């Protein structure tokens, strides 16, 4: 009998999903990527070829049928940037509710392990800093960001219900701000926006005065943590993020320095319900997974900037 696992990744053509797919393929697993390409990009998985990879274009809010046996279902489907989930608010809610239900049903049918990609956004605009997994959060359910925050909170509740009611082996990862190659140009999040603006010589837009904080995790560190969680027995939510908290202004200044840009910093009004602080307590990840990030922000920004520069050059050459 082969030890090769068959792993389905919903949203696998997106930034995070495609990096995870690449890692699992190298590790020797069979990977099925399912994506409706609403915010994903087929180019992210176009280099994955061979008998161990399959791409299926499908909207996971619709019934999912996979004929072959599945060992693991990793549910990453969802718009993830503020620009995306505010552009597609109803779909974001549907993929958090209906999509999670369909993905859990598929895992139950196959007797597969299930992993939910949740988010630090379940903590909302937190009144506790850093945030640990026992903190219930401070979310405005009817604000514009609520469509994403509440979709993920509901997805967590449904995942735990399947764990308790059906004995399904489930994992929940709460992902803090992650960055790296394959992010979309101007996708609405700070790092891709700042890098794109800096490389084009445009003003760098800072919302508020830039004193709000975030904690940025390089994608390779995050993937390593997700795989460790998948291979663990931990069913409770686990934070994966970098506890190195930086201000948005500090991030913008680092991007300016590393790109050599002379773009100016321009302040715009802070969006509604934008979190003032965001920093993970990763005590549980250290204890149960033996995981912590190793790539510093400046180390991770270098290959990320290189990738964005190539993307911009490619866009210009394509006209």
C-alpha positions as CSV (number, residue, x, y, z in Angstrom):
1,X,0.0,0.0,0.0
2,X,1.2,3.5,-0.8
3,X,1.6,6.2,1.8
4,X,0.7,8.8,-0.7
5,X,-2.2,11.0,0.5
6,X,-4.9,12.4,-1.7
7,X,-5.5,16.0,-0.6
8,X,-8.2,18.4,-1.9
9,X,-7.5,22.1,-1.5
10,X,-10.4,24.4,-2.0
11,X,-9.3,27.8,-3.1
12,X,-6.0,26.2,-4.1
13,X,-5.3,28.6,-7.0
14,X,-5.0,31.5,-4.6
15,X,-1.9,32.9,-3.0
16,X,-1.8,30.6,0.1
17,X,-3.5,27.6,-1.4
18,X,-1.1,27.4,-4.3
19,X,2.0,27.6,-2.0
20,X,0.5,24.8,0.1
21,X,-0.2,22.7,-3.0
22,X,3.3,23.1,-4.1
23,X,4.7,22.0,-0.8
24,X,2.5,18.9,-0.6
25,X,3.3,17.9,-4.2
26,X,7.0,18.1,-3.4
27,X,6.3,16.0,-0.2
28,X,4.9,13.3,-2.4
29,X,1.1,13.8,-1.9
30,X,-1.5,13.8,-4.7
31,X,-3.2,17.2,-4.8
32,X,-6.5,18.2,-6.2
33,X,-7.0,22.0,-6.5
34,X,-10.6,23.2,-6.6
35,X,-11.1,26.9,-7.4
36,X,-13.7,29.0,-9.2
37,X,-11.0,31.6,-10.0
38,X,-13.1,34.5,-8.6
39,X,-9.9,35.8,-6.8
40,X,-7.6,32.9,-7.6
41,X,-5.3,32.8,-10.6
42,X,-4.7,29.8,-12.8
43,X,-1.1,30.9,-13.3
44,X,-0.4,30.0,-9.7
45,X,-0.9,26.3,-10.4
46,X,-0.2,26.1,-14.2
47,X,3.3,24.8,-13.5
48,X,2.0,21.8,-11.5
49,X,1.8,18.9,-13.9
50,X,1.8,15.1,-13.7
51,X,-0.4,12.3,-12.5
52,X,-0.3,13.6,-8.9
53,X,-2.0,17.0,-9.7
54,X,-5.5,17.8,-10.8
55,X,-7.2,21.2,-11.2
56,X,-11.0,21.3,-11.0
57,X,-12.8,24.6,-11.7
58,X,-15.8,24.6,-9.3
59,X,-17.6,26.9,-6.9
60,X,-17.6,25.1,-3.5
61,X,-20.9,26.8,-2.5
62,X,-22.4,24.2,-4.9
63,X,-22.5,20.5,-4.2
64,X,-19.0,18.9,-4.4
65,X,-18.5,15.4,-5.9
66,X,-15.1,13.8,-6.0
67,X,-15.1,10.2,-7.3
68,X,-11.7,9.2,-6.1
69,X,-10.9,8.6,-2.4
70,X,-9.8,11.8,-0.5
71,X,-7.7,11.6,2.6
72,X,-7.7,15.3,3.5
73,X,-9.8,18.3,2.7
74,X,-8.2,21.7,3.2
75,X,-10.7,24.5,3.0
76,X,-9.0,27.7,1.8
77,X,-11.7,29.0,-0.5
78,X,-12.7,32.6,0.2
79,X,-12.0,36.1,-0.8
80,X,-9.3,37.2,1.6
81,X,-8.4,40.9,1.1
82,X,-10.6,43.7,2.2
83,X,-11.0,44.9,-1.4
84,X,-12.2,41.5,-2.4
85,X,-14.6,40.7,0.3
86,X,-16.1,44.1,0.2
87,X,-16.5,43.7,-3.6
88,X,-18.1,40.2,-3.1
89,X,-19.8,40.5,0.3
90,X,-22.5,37.9,-0.4
91,X,-20.2,35.4,-2.0
92,X,-17.8,35.8,1.0
93,X,-20.7,34.9,3.4
94,X,-21.8,32.0,1.2
95,X,-18.4,30.4,0.9
96,X,-17.9,30.7,4.7
97,X,-21.3,29.1,5.3
98,X,-22.4,27.0,2.3
99,X,-18.8,26.3,1.1
100,X,-17.7,25.2,4.5
101,X,-20.8,22.9,4.8
102,X,-20.1,21.4,1.4
103,X,-16.4,20.8,2.2
104,X,-17.2,19.3,5.6
105,X,-19.8,17.0,4.0
106,X,-17.2,15.9,1.5
107,X,-14.7,15.1,4.3
108,X,-17.4,13.2,6.2
109,X,-18.3,11.2,3.1
110,X,-14.7,10.1,2.5
111,X,-13.8,9.7,6.2
112,X,-11.2,12.4,5.5
113,X,-9.4,14.8,7.8
114,X,-10.6,18.4,7.5
115,X,-8.6,21.6,8.0
116,X,-10.2,25.0,8.0
117,X,-8.2,28.1,7.0
118,X,-9.6,30.6,9.5
119,X,-8.1,34.0,10.2
120,X,-7.0,36.5,12.8
121,X,-10.0,38.5,11.7
122,X,-12.2,36.4,14.0
123,X,-10.7,38.7,16.7
124,X,-12.0,41.8,15.0
125,X,-10.6,45.1,16.4
126,X,-9.2,43.4,19.5
127,X,-9.3,44.8,23.0
128,X,-6.7,42.3,24.0
129,X,-3.1,42.3,22.7
130,X,-1.6,40.0,21.8
131,X,-4.5,37.7,20.9
132,X,-4.6,34.1,22.1
133,X,-7.0,31.4,21.0
134,X,-9.2,31.8,24.1
135,X,-10.1,35.4,23.2
136,X,-13.6,35.6,21.7
137,X,-12.9,38.7,19.8
138,X,-14.5,42.2,19.2
139,X,-16.3,42.1,15.9
140,X,-18.9,44.4,14.4
141,X,-21.3,41.9,12.8
142,X,-23.1,44.5,10.7
143,X,-20.0,46.5,9.6
144,X,-18.5,46.2,6.1
145,X,-15.7,44.0,7.4
146,X,-18.3,41.8,9.2
147,X,-19.0,39.8,6.0
148,X,-15.5,38.2,6.2
149,X,-15.1,38.2,10.0
150,X,-18.5,36.5,10.6
151,X,-18.1,34.1,7.7
152,X,-15.0,32.7,9.3
153,X,-16.4,32.7,12.8
154,X,-19.4,30.7,11.5
155,X,-17.0,28.4,9.6
156,X,-15.2,27.7,12.8
157,X,-18.5,27.0,14.6
158,X,-19.6,24.5,11.9
159,X,-16.2,22.8,11.9
160,X,-16.3,22.2,15.6
161,X,-19.9,21.0,15.3
162,X,-18.9,18.3,12.8
163,X,-16.0,17.4,15.1
164,X,-18.3,17.0,18.1
165,X,-21.4,15.6,16.4
166,X,-19.8,13.3,13.7
167,X,-16.4,12.6,15.2
168,X,-14.8,14.2,12.2
169,X,-11.0,14.8,12.5
170,X,-10.8,18.6,12.2
171,X,-8.1,21.2,12.4
172,X,-8.6,25.0,12.6
173,X,-5.7,27.4,11.7
174,X,-6.1,31.1,12.5
175,X,-3.9,32.8,10.0
176,X,-2.4,36.2,10.7
177,X,-1.2,38.6,7.9
178,X,0.8,36.5,5.5
179,X,2.8,37.7,2.5
180,X,5.2,36.4,-0.2
181,X,5.4,35.7,-4.0
182,X,2.1,35.1,-5.9
183,X,0.2,37.9,-4.1
184,X,-1.8,39.9,-6.6
185,X,-0.7,43.4,-7.5
186,X,-2.8,46.0,-5.6
187,X,-4.9,43.3,-4.0
188,X,-5.9,45.7,-1.2
189,X,-3.6,44.5,1.5
190,X,-0.7,46.6,2.8
191,X,2.3,44.7,1.5
192,X,1.2,44.2,-2.1
193,X,-0.2,47.8,-2.3
194,X,3.0,49.3,-0.8
195,X,5.4,47.3,-3.0
196,X,3.4,48.0,-6.2
197,X,3.2,51.7,-5.4
198,X,6.9,51.9,-4.5
199,X,8.0,50.1,-7.7
200,X,5.9,52.4,-9.9
201,X,7.0,55.5,-8.1
202,X,3.4,56.3,-6.9
203,X,2.5,57.8,-3.6
204,X,2.3,55.1,-0.9
205,X,-1.1,55.2,0.7
206,X,-1.2,54.8,4.5
207,X,-4.6,54.6,6.1
208,X,-4.8,56.6,9.3
209,X,-1.5,57.9,10.7
210,X,0.2,54.5,10.3
211,X,0.4,53.8,14.0
212,X,-1.8,50.8,13.7
213,X,0.1,47.5,14.1
214,X,0.2,44.2,12.2
215,X,2.3,41.0,12.4
216,X,3.5,39.7,9.1
217,X,4.4,36.1,8.4
218,X,6.4,34.9,5.4
219,X,4.4,32.3,3.4
220,X,7.1,29.6,3.8
221,X,6.8,29.8,7.5
222,X,3.0,29.7,7.4
223,X,2.9,26.6,5.1
224,X,5.3,24.8,7.4
225,X,3.0,25.5,10.3
226,X,-0.1,24.4,8.5
227,X,1.5,21.1,7.6
228,X,2.5,20.6,11.2
229,X,-1.1,21.3,12.3
230,X,-2.4,18.9,9.7
231,X,-0.1,16.2,11.0
232,X,-1.0,16.9,14.6
233,X,-3.9,15.7,16.8
234,X,-5.0,19.3,17.8
235,X,-8.6,20.0,17.1
236,X,-8.8,23.4,18.9
237,X,-8.0,26.5,16.9
238,X,-4.3,27.4,16.6
239,X,-2.8,30.8,15.8
240,X,-0.1,30.9,13.2
241,X,1.6,34.2,12.8
242,X,4.7,36.2,13.5
243,X,4.7,37.8,17.0
244,X,7.0,40.5,15.7
245,X,4.5,43.4,15.8
246,X,5.3,46.4,13.5
247,X,3.4,49.6,12.7
248,X,2.1,50.2,9.2
249,X,4.3,53.2,8.9
250,X,7.4,51.1,9.8
251,X,6.4,48.6,7.1
252,X,6.0,51.4,4.5
253,X,9.5,52.8,5.4
254,X,11.0,49.3,5.0
255,X,9.4,48.9,1.6
256,X,10.8,52.3,0.5
257,X,14.3,51.4,1.6
258,X,14.3,47.9,0.1
259,X,12.9,49.0,-3.3
260,X,15.1,52.2,-3.4
261,X,11.9,54.1,-4.2
262,X,11.5,57.8,-3.6
263,X,7.7,57.6,-3.3
264,X,6.1,59.8,-0.7
265,X,3.9,58.6,2.1
266,X,0.3,59.9,1.9
267,X,-2.3,59.5,4.6
268,X,-5.9,58.6,3.9
269,X,-8.8,58.2,6.4
270,X,-8.8,54.9,8.3
271,X,-11.4,52.4,7.0
272,X,-14.4,51.6,9.2
273,X,-13.6,48.9,11.9
274,X,-10.0,48.7,10.8
275,X,-8.1,46.9,13.7
276,X,-5.8,49.2,15.6
277,X,-3.6,46.3,16.8
278,X,-3.0,42.8,15.6
279,X,-0.4,40.4,17.1
280,X,-0.6,36.6,17.7
281,X,0.1,34.8,20.9
282,X,1.7,31.7,19.4
283,X,2.2,29.8,22.7
284,X,-0.2,27.0,21.6
285,X,1.6,26.6,18.3
286,X,5.0,26.4,20.0
287,X,3.6,23.9,22.5
288,X,1.6,21.5,20.4
289,X,3.3,21.9,17.0
290,X,6.9,22.9,17.9
291,X,6.4,25.7,15.5
292,X,7.5,29.3,15.3
293,X,8.4,31.6,12.4
294,X,12.1,31.9,11.4
295,X,11.9,34.5,8.5
296,X,12.1,38.1,9.6
297,X,10.0,40.8,7.9
298,X,13.0,42.3,6.0
299,X,14.2,38.8,4.9
300,X,10.8,37.9,3.5
301,X,10.3,41.3,1.8
302,X,13.4,40.8,-0.4
303,X,12.0,37.8,-2.5
304,X,8.5,39.3,-2.4
305,X,9.7,42.6,-3.9
306,X,11.7,40.6,-6.5
307,X,8.5,38.7,-7.5
308,X,6.5,41.9,-7.7
309,X,9.1,43.5,-9.9
310,X,9.0,40.6,-12.3
311,X,5.2,40.7,-12.3
312,X,5.2,44.4,-13.2
313,X,7.9,43.9,-15.9
314,X,5.8,41.0,-17.3
315,X,2.6,43.2,-17.2
316,X,4.4,45.9,-19.2
317,X,5.8,43.5,-21.8
318,X,2.3,42.0,-22.2
319,X,1.0,45.5,-22.9
